[in-house]
Amino acid sequence: MTSIAIRPLRRGEPAVVEAVFAGLSERSRRLRFLGPMPTLPPRQLERLADVGCCGREAVVATTGEHAVGIARYVRDEARPDTAEVAFAVVDAWQGRGIGRRLARALRRRAADDGIRRFSAVVSAGNRPALALVRGLGEIERTTIEGGAIELTVRLLR
């Protein structure tokens, strides 16, 4: 069995973000980005790789040299104890607990950063992502709009 390591995404690692994006099927991309995303525009890539300051952090799952998943949060400027969270695991590695491991690592990092809540907007059809977010803590709020569900969870320690 291949060993998976979880580590912080470092500033200046857009290739890691690109590798995870490349490993997502069209369906996975649609679920992650809440709509079609055949390519990752340069500005979006830059934004997703911009971590390490200003309330933006990410962790990556690797098999050594290959990135197989990523989880990130961005602090809400209006509510500094809350951050929006998002996850992606390449299709070939889904269903192996990588999302849970990424979530735990990101939750620890967020706690160290003073974040007490995660919010997430998840496609209503993405049951694994909904379960992942619900598993992070106590659900404080759920809003359904169109085909998306917005959840706010108070993080477990």
BADO-726762 format. One record per residue (C-alpha): residue number from 1; residue in three letters; x, y, z. Coordinates in pm, 1 decimal. Layout:
REM residues N
<site num="NUM" residuo="ala" x="X" y="Y" z="Z"/>
...
//
This chain:
REM residues 157
<site num="1" residuo="met" x="0.0" y="0.0" z="0.0"/>
<site num="2" residuo="thr" x="122.6" y="350.3" z="-84.2"/>
<site num="3" residuo="ser" x="201.7" y="579.0" z="207.0"/>
<site num="4" residuo="ile" x="28.3" y="916.7" z="216.8"/>
<site num="5" residuo="ala" x="187.3" y="1219.6" z="380.4"/>
<site num="6" residuo="ile" x="-1.3" y="1534.9" z="475.4"/>
<site num="7" residuo="arg" x="196.9" y="1858.0" z="474.4"/>
<site num="8" residuo="pro" x="131.6" y="2230.3" z="447.7"/>
<site num="9" residuo="leu" x="108.4" y="2371.3" z="97.2"/>
<site num="10" residuo="arg" x="391.0" y="2619.8" z="64.6"/>
<site num="11" residuo="arg" x="366.4" y="2955.9" z="-103.6"/>
<site num="12" residuo="gly" x="490.1" y="2928.7" z="-458.8"/>
<site num="13" residuo="glu" x="366.6" y="2574.8" z="-524.6"/>
<site num="14" residuo="pro" x="109.3" y="2623.5" z="-801.1"/>
<site num="15" residuo="ala" x="227.6" y="2297.5" z="-960.1"/>
<site num="16" residuo="val" x="76.5" y="2110.3" z="-665.2"/>
<site num="17" residuo="val" x="-260.6" y="2280.6" z="-717.9"/>
<site num="18" residuo="glu" x="-238.9" y="2208.6" z="-1092.1"/>
<site num="19" residuo="ala" x="-158.5" y="1841.5" z="-1027.9"/>
<site num="20" residuo="val" x="-463.5" y="1792.8" z="-807.2"/>
<site num="21" residuo="phe" x="-684.4" y="1977.1" z="-1057.2"/>
<site num="22" residuo="ala" x="-549.6" y="1758.1" z="-1341.9"/>
<site num="23" residuo="gly" x="-645.7" y="1446.2" z="-1144.8"/>
<site num="24" residuo="leu" x="-1010.6" y="1551.4" z="-1115.2"/>
<site num="25" residuo="ser" x="-1265.7" y="1424.5" z="-1363.1"/>
<site num="26" residuo="glu" x="-1511.3" y="1663.4" z="-1525.2"/>
<site num="27" residuo="arg" x="-1772.5" y="1553.7" z="-1267.9"/>
<site num="28" residuo="ser" x="-1536.0" y="1608.8" z="-972.7"/>
<site num="29" residuo="arg" x="-1443.3" y="1952.6" z="-1104.4"/>
<site num="30" residuo="arg" x="-1808.9" y="2044.9" z="-1141.7"/>
<site num="31" residuo="leu" x="-1882.9" y="1931.7" z="-786.4"/>
<site num="32" residuo="arg" x="-1577.5" y="2109.2" z="-639.4"/>
<site num="33" residuo="phe" x="-1623.7" y="2438.3" z="-825.1"/>
<site num="34" residuo="leu" x="-2007.3" y="2429.4" z="-837.8"/>
<site num="35" residuo="gly" x="-2011.1" y="2445.8" z="-1214.9"/>
<site num="36" residuo="pro" x="-1812.0" y="2354.1" z="-1523.2"/>
<site num="37" residuo="met" x="-1438.5" y="2410.7" z="-1493.6"/>
<site num="38" residuo="pro" x="-1261.6" y="2248.0" z="-1790.6"/>
<site num="39" residuo="thr" x="-940.4" y="2439.9" z="-1718.4"/>
<site num="40" residuo="leu" x="-804.5" y="2625.8" z="-1419.9"/>
<site num="41" residuo="pro" x="-763.2" y="2991.2" z="-1525.5"/>
<site num="42" residuo="pro" x="-425.3" y="3144.3" z="-1430.4"/>
<site num="43" residuo="arg" x="-582.7" y="3395.4" z="-1188.2"/>
<site num="44" residuo="gln" x="-769.3" y="3119.1" z="-1008.9"/>
<site num="45" residuo="leu" x="-455.6" y="2905.5" z="-992.4"/>
<site num="46" residuo="glu" x="-267.8" y="3199.4" z="-845.0"/>
<site num="47" residuo="arg" x="-542.2" y="3254.8" z="-586.8"/>
<site num="48" residuo="leu" x="-555.0" y="2886.2" z="-487.9"/>
<site num="49" residuo="ala" x="-176.3" y="2870.3" z="-448.6"/>
<site num="50" residuo="asp" x="-157.2" y="3196.2" z="-250.2"/>
<site num="51" residuo="val" x="-120.6" y="3061.3" z="103.1"/>
<site num="52" residuo="gly" x="87.9" y="3123.7" z="410.6"/>
<site num="53" residuo="cys" x="-43.0" y="3463.5" z="507.5"/>
<site num="54" residuo="cys" x="-350.8" y="3675.9" z="551.2"/>
<site num="55" residuo="gly" x="-573.7" y="3393.8" z="674.1"/>
<site num="56" residuo="arg" x="-516.2" y="3163.2" z="375.6"/>
<site num="57" residuo="glu" x="-374.5" y="2818.7" z="444.5"/>
<site num="58" residuo="ala" x="-379.1" y="2480.0" z="275.9"/>
<site num="59" residuo="val" x="-258.4" y="2126.8" z="333.4"/>
<site num="60" residuo="val" x="-173.4" y="1874.4" z="65.2"/>
<site num="61" residuo="ala" x="-175.3" y="1493.8" z="59.2"/>
<site num="62" residuo="thr" x="113.8" y="1339.4" z="-130.3"/>
<site num="63" residuo="thr" x="236.8" y="993.3" z="-219.1"/>
<site num="64" residuo="gly" x="589.7" y="1124.9" z="-207.4"/>
<site num="65" residuo="glu" x="628.1" y="1307.4" z="-535.0"/>
<site num="66" residuo="his" x="261.6" y="1314.1" z="-645.4"/>
<site num="67" residuo="ala" x="-6.9" y="1538.1" z="-496.1"/>
<site num="68" residuo="val" x="-334.9" y="1347.8" z="-454.5"/>
<site num="69" residuo="gly" x="-546.2" y="1591.0" z="-251.9"/>
<site num="70" residuo="ile" x="-565.6" y="1939.3" z="-113.7"/>
<site num="71" residuo="ala" x="-769.8" y="2121.4" z="149.7"/>
<site num="72" residuo="arg" x="-766.4" y="2494.4" z="208.5"/>
<site num="73" residuo="tyr" x="-927.9" y="2765.3" z="412.4"/>
<site num="74" residuo="val" x="-966.9" y="3137.8" z="370.2"/>
<site num="75" residuo="arg" x="-1048.3" y="3346.1" z="676.8"/>
<site num="76" residuo="asp" x="-1370.5" y="3547.6" z="658.9"/>
<site num="77" residuo="glu" x="-1270.0" y="3912.6" z="703.5"/>
<site num="78" residuo="ala" x="-1608.8" y="4000.3" z="855.7"/>
<site num="79" residuo="arg" x="-1596.6" y="3707.6" z="1101.1"/>
<site num="80" residuo="pro" x="-1228.8" y="3645.9" z="1189.4"/>
<site num="81" residuo="asp" x="-1304.5" y="3326.5" z="1383.7"/>
<site num="82" residuo="thr" x="-1460.8" y="3172.8" z="1068.6"/>
<site num="83" residuo="ala" x="-1301.2" y="3050.1" z="747.6"/>
<site num="84" residuo="glu" x="-1440.1" y="2910.0" z="425.2"/>
<site num="85" residuo="val" x="-1307.0" y="2562.4" z="355.7"/>
<site num="86" residuo="ala" x="-1277.1" y="2353.0" z="38.8"/>
<site num="87" residuo="phe" x="-1139.2" y="2008.0" z="-42.1"/>
<site num="88" residuo="ala" x="-1035.5" y="1815.8" z="-352.5"/>
<site num="89" residuo="val" x="-904.2" y="1460.4" z="-383.5"/>
<site num="90" residuo="val" x="-801.1" y="1326.2" z="-723.6"/>
<site num="91" residuo="asp" x="-1046.2" y="1070.3" z="-857.4"/>
<site num="92" residuo="ala" x="-804.0" y="775.5" z="-842.4"/>
<site num="93" residuo="trp" x="-761.5" y="831.2" z="-465.8"/>
<site num="94" residuo="gln" x="-1120.1" y="908.7" z="-362.5"/>
<site num="95" residuo="gly" x="-1284.5" y="683.5" z="-105.2"/>
<site num="96" residuo="arg" x="-958.3" y="602.9" z="77.6"/>
<site num="97" residuo="gly" x="-990.4" y="841.0" z="374.0"/>
<site num="98" residuo="ile" x="-763.3" y="1109.6" z="229.9"/>
<site num="99" residuo="gly" x="-1032.2" y="1377.2" z="261.9"/>
<site num="100" residuo="arg" x="-1074.0" y="1295.1" z="632.7"/>
<site num="101" residuo="arg" x="-699.1" y="1314.1" z="690.1"/>
<site num="102" residuo="leu" x="-679.5" y="1646.7" z="508.6"/>
<site num="103" residuo="ala" x="-977.1" y="1775.5" z="710.1"/>
<site num="104" residuo="arg" x="-815.8" y="1681.1" z="1042.8"/>
<site num="105" residuo="ala" x="-486.3" y="1846.4" z="947.4"/>
<site num="106" residuo="leu" x="-661.5" y="2160.7" z="826.0"/>
<site num="107" residuo="arg" x="-877.0" y="2175.8" z="1139.8"/>
<site num="108" residuo="arg" x="-562.8" y="2161.3" z="1360.0"/>
<site num="109" residuo="arg" x="-397.2" y="2435.2" z="1156.0"/>
<site num="110" residuo="ala" x="-711.9" y="2649.5" z="1176.1"/>
<site num="111" residuo="ala" x="-733.9" y="2606.8" z="1554.3"/>
<site num="112" residuo="asp" x="-373.7" y="2727.3" z="1584.9"/>
<site num="113" residuo="asp" x="-477.4" y="3029.5" z="1377.5"/>
<site num="114" residuo="gly" x="-773.7" y="3114.1" z="1605.8"/>
<site num="115" residuo="ile" x="-1040.6" y="2983.0" z="1370.9"/>
<site num="116" residuo="arg" x="-1336.6" y="2824.1" z="1551.0"/>
<site num="117" residuo="arg" x="-1577.8" y="2771.5" z="1259.3"/>
<site num="118" residuo="phe" x="-1561.6" y="2651.6" z="903.0"/>
<site num="119" residuo="ser" x="-1817.1" y="2742.3" z="641.8"/>
<site num="120" residuo="ala" x="-1848.8" y="2553.4" z="315.4"/>
<site num="121" residuo="val" x="-2062.7" y="2575.8" z="5.4"/>
<site num="122" residuo="val" x="-2108.8" y="2223.8" z="-128.2"/>
<site num="123" residuo="ser" x="-2299.6" y="2088.5" z="-424.6"/>
<site num="124" residuo="ala" x="-2611.6" y="1912.7" z="-296.1"/>
<site num="125" residuo="gly" x="-2509.8" y="1610.0" z="-504.7"/>
<site num="126" residuo="asn" x="-2168.5" y="1578.6" z="-340.3"/>
<site num="127" residuo="arg" x="-2251.3" y="1345.8" z="-51.3"/>
<site num="128" residuo="pro" x="-1889.1" y="1265.2" z="40.6"/>
<site num="129" residuo="ala" x="-1803.5" y="1636.5" z="72.8"/>
<site num="130" residuo="leu" x="-2117.7" y="1700.8" z="277.8"/>
<site num="131" residuo="ala" x="-2025.9" y="1414.6" z="512.5"/>
<site num="132" residuo="leu" x="-1670.8" y="1544.9" z="536.6"/>
<site num="133" residuo="val" x="-1781.1" y="1895.5" z="635.8"/>
<site num="134" residuo="arg" x="-2043.5" y="1762.6" z="878.2"/>
<site num="135" residuo="gly" x="-1774.6" y="1549.7" z="1041.0"/>
<site num="136" residuo="leu" x="-1565.5" y="1855.1" z="1126.5"/>
<site num="137" residuo="gly" x="-1784.0" y="1965.5" z="1414.4"/>
<site num="138" residuo="glu" x="-2125.6" y="2071.6" z="1529.5"/>
<site num="139" residuo="ile" x="-2352.4" y="2208.0" z="1254.8"/>
<site num="140" residuo="glu" x="-2457.9" y="2560.4" z="1348.0"/>
<site num="141" residuo="arg" x="-2629.5" y="2659.9" z="1026.8"/>
<site num="142" residuo="thr" x="-2746.6" y="2502.6" z="702.2"/>
<site num="143" residuo="thr" x="-2876.4" y="2700.8" z="406.7"/>
<site num="144" residuo="ile" x="-2998.3" y="2546.2" z="82.6"/>
<site num="145" residuo="glu" x="-3000.7" y="2758.9" z="-229.2"/>
<site num="146" residuo="gly" x="-3050.2" y="2607.0" z="-570.2"/>
<site num="147" residuo="gly" x="-2824.9" y="2305.7" z="-601.7"/>
<site num="148" residuo="ala" x="-2585.3" y="2414.6" z="-326.4"/>
<site num="149" residuo="ile" x="-2582.3" y="2370.3" z="48.8"/>
<site num="150" residuo="glu" x="-2398.5" y="2615.6" z="271.6"/>
<site num="151" residuo="leu" x="-2291.5" y="2474.4" z="604.8"/>
<site num="152" residuo="thr" x="-2134.3" y="2643.5" z="904.7"/>
<site num="153" residuo="val" x="-1976.5" y="2410.3" z="1158.8"/>
<site num="154" residuo="arg" x="-1825.2" y="2486.5" z="1496.5"/>
<site num="155" residuo="leu" x="-1500.3" y="2294.3" z="1492.2"/>
<site num="156" residuo="leu" x="-1438.0" y="2005.8" z="1726.9"/>
<site num="157" residuo="arg" x="-1120.2" y="2019.0" z="1930.3"/>
//
